[in-house]
Amino acid sequence: KDKFMMAADSAVSNGGENILTESDDDILSPDDLSEVLTTGTKESHDKAENSPFVKDFLRGRIKRELFKLGTAALYYVYSAIEEEIEKNKDHPMFAPLYFPSELHRRDALAKDLEYLYGEDWESKISCSAATQPYVDRIHVVGRDDPVLLVAHAWTRYMGDLSGGQILKKVAQRALKLPPTGEGVNFYYFEGIHNPTAFKRLYRSRMNELEVDAETKKKLLDEANLAFKYNLDVFTELQEIGKDIKEEVQDIGFHGHGDMGGDISK
Ligand code: HEM
């Protein structure tokens, strides 16, 4: 068992004072990077959650064509993130967050695209106008300032681990995808059995990184930028959707569920 997992399991506090040792390093302080990012991206997160595209998706109002384009956009984004992560996997500011078998999504997305577009999927997709700047930014960061990759990895992977199970079910129902998971491999983390525990581990690893106050601020700005890129992709998809004539049903998610990070913020 990873020492951080042990730590996450056995948190103790000391007379109201948090002592951050290896045995209780999941007790968070507001200065911890994970908390700085969670708190400092709350507005961005609200905007993303409330964007028309996301709201429609949650209601099960998603057109197959848009789902395909969204999956393609994610493929370009994750290809970029994971390419830069591989280049920087030994960088001391990223190495503790290197979890390729647990987190990496590129291969899952490739499978989904093959299912959705067919065997020649690669010739049928392209990087959209809104996705390209996001991809470019990830490459610039990976090359020039790899510490900031932490913000990109956090924004995507922790988000996927939080909302993924709901989105998977909605997509399966709305698009009548098979219950065996074809088309929604992206949402299924084979190597993670307990998303809540994994998020705890990831946070504790983030909080062990030696980041000074200035770097923390840069990471927060980068995370907000990552949210903005995601929002731009949603807006683009929503616009494209207006021109697609396709039946949608309204069968989505109503009420609150729990999938290891419940949806009822
Ligand atoms: C976390 C909901 C969209 C990024 C979460 C959490 C929930 C949630 C319930 C769990 C918070 C916790 O663990 O305490 C949703 C819903 C969305 C949505 C309903 C709409 C479908 C997004 C988007 C992004 C995103 C579009 C960015 C691309 C994140 C991140 C976290 C998170 C980075 C981790 C926060 C942390 O560790 O504190 N979300 N989210 N979410 N979400 Fe979302």
Boltz pocket constraint, residues with backbone or C-beta under 6 A from the ligand:
constraints:
  - pocket:
      binder: B
      contacts: [[A, 34], [A, 38], [A, 45], [A, 48], [A, 49], [A, 54], [A, 58], [A, 154], [A, 155], [A, 156], [A, 158], [A, 159], [A, 160], [A, 162], [A, 163], [A, 199], [A, 226], [A, 227], [A, 230], [A, 260], [A, 261], [A, 262], [A, 263], [A, 264], [A, 265]]
      max_distance: 6.0
